[in-house]
Amino acid sequence: MIEIITSIFILIGTFFTILSAIGVIRLPDVYSRMHAAGKSSTLGVVTLMLATFIYFIPTGIINGKVLLAILFLFITAPLSALMVNRSAYYNGVPLAKNSIQDDLRKKFEQDKE
C-alpha cells in the first residue's frame, strides 16, 4: 500500500516539475516564467520529497530533516520568485504584450516622483 501511495506522489511530483520546465521554456516574459518556476516547481519538488518521506515510514525511519526541507522549500521558493519578479519590474523589464494592463505602473511612477 505504501508503494502505491509513494508512486502516486512521485507521478504527481514529476508531472508538476515537467509542467514547470515547459512553462519556463514556452512562456513569453520573465514574469510568466517566474510564476511557472515559483509555483508549480515548488509543488512538484515538495510532492517528490513527501513521497520520499512516506516511503521510509514503514522502516521506522522518520526523518525530520525531510520535513524541514519541505517546509523551507514551500516558504522560500515562491518568495524568491516574487523577489525576482519585483526586481525585474523595478528595473524596467517589459511585459510580453501591450494588451496586458499594467496597474502597478502608475503607482510606481508616482512613488518615483
C-alpha positions in Angstrom: 0.0 0.0 0.0 2.8 2.4 0.8 4.4 1.7 -2.6 1.2 2.7 -4.3 0.9 5.9 -2.4 4.5 6.7 -3.0 4.1 6.0 -6.7 1.2 8.3 -6.9 3.1 11.1 -5.2 6.1 10.6 -7.5 3.9 10.7 -10.6 2.2 13.9 -9.4 5.6 15.5 -8.5 7.1 14.5 -11.8 4.0 15.9 -13.7 4.3 19.3 -11.9 8.0 19.5 -12.3 7.8 18.8 -16.1 4.9 21.2 -16.4 7.1 23.9 -14.7 10.0 23.2 -17.1 7.7 23.5 -20.1 6.4 26.8 -18.7 9.8 28.2 -18.2 10.7 27.4 -21.8 7.5 28.4 -23.5 6.1 31.4 -21.6 6.8 34.8 -23.2 8.2 37.0 -20.5 10.2 36.9 -17.3 7.1 37.4 -15.1 5.2 34.4 -16.5 8.3 32.3 -16.4 9.0 33.1 -12.8 5.4 32.3 -12.0 5.8 28.9 -13.5 9.1 28.3 -11.8 7.9 29.5 -8.4 4.6 27.8 -8.2 4.4 24.5 -10.0 8.0 23.5 -9.5 7.6 24.1 -5.8 4.6 21.9 -5.7 6.4 19.2 -7.8 9.5 19.1 -5.6 7.5 19.2 -2.4 5.4 16.3 -3.6 8.6 14.3 -4.5 10.1 14.9 -1.1 6.8 13.9 0.5 6.9 10.6 -1.4 10.4 10.1 -0.1 9.2 10.7 3.5 6.3 8.4 3.1 8.4 5.6 1.5 10.7 5.4 4.6 7.9 5.4 7.2 7.4 1.6 7.4 11.1 1.0 8.0 10.8 3.1 11.2 12.9 5.9 9.8 11.1 9.2 10.3 13.5 11.8 9.0 12.7 15.3 10.4 15.2 16.8 8.0 13.0 15.9 5.0 10.0 17.6 6.7 12.1 20.7 7.5 13.3 20.8 3.9 9.7 20.6 2.6 8.7 23.4 4.9 11.8 25.5 4.0 11.2 25.0 0.2 7.5 25.6 0.5 8.2 29.0 2.1 11.3 30.2 0.2 10.8 29.2 -3.4 7.6 31.2 -4.1 9.0 34.1 -2.1 12.2 34.1 -4.2 10.2 34.1 -7.4 8.3 37.1 -6.1 11.5 38.9 -5.4 12.9 38.2 -8.9 9.7 39.4 -10.5 9.7 42.6 -8.3 13.3 43.2 -9.2 12.6 42.8 -12.9 9.7 45.1 -12.7 11.6 47.9 -10.9 14.4 47.6 -13.4 12.0 48.1 -16.3 11.9 44.7 -17.9 9.0 45.0 -20.4 5.8 42.9 -20.3 5.3 40.4 -23.1 2.3 42.1 -24.8 1.0 45.6 -24.9 -2.5 44.2 -24.3 -1.7 43.4 -20.6 -3.0 46.1 -18.3 -0.2 47.4 -16.0 -2.0 48.8 -12.9 1.2 49.0 -10.9 3.0 51.3 -13.4 1.0 54.4 -12.3 1.7 53.8 -8.7 5.4 53.1 -9.4 5.8 56.3 -11.4 4.1 58.3 -8.6 6.5 56.8 -6.0 9.4 57.7 -8.2 8.5 61.4 -8.1 
